[in-house]
Amino acid sequence: MATEWKLDKEERELLNSYERGEWRSVDQLRDRLQQYQTYAMATLEAAGLITIALPQEDLQVIRRKAQEAGMSSQRLIAEILHRFVLGQLD
């Protein structure tokens, strides 16, 4: 018994392409993945985006203080860092 999947247009196009045998394996997959991950990280850094790990306890306090200030925790962190860069934090 065949299963009928409800696919949107893009999904149907991808499936049809695969079924026509248009997909090929990538040579040196690990190297290519690392290359594209490097490109992605460079793009994010160029856009001014970073990832930072914070202790859970600190993050909870930041979220609470951000909510009290009516802003997102990301915005609060950005403002704190900006003030630090300007020398406005003791």
Secondary structure, DSSP 8 states (H G I E B T S, - for coil): --------HHHHHHHHHHHTT-----TTHHHHHHHHHHHHHHHHHHTT-------HHHHHHHHHHHHHHTS-HHHHHHHHHHHHHTT---
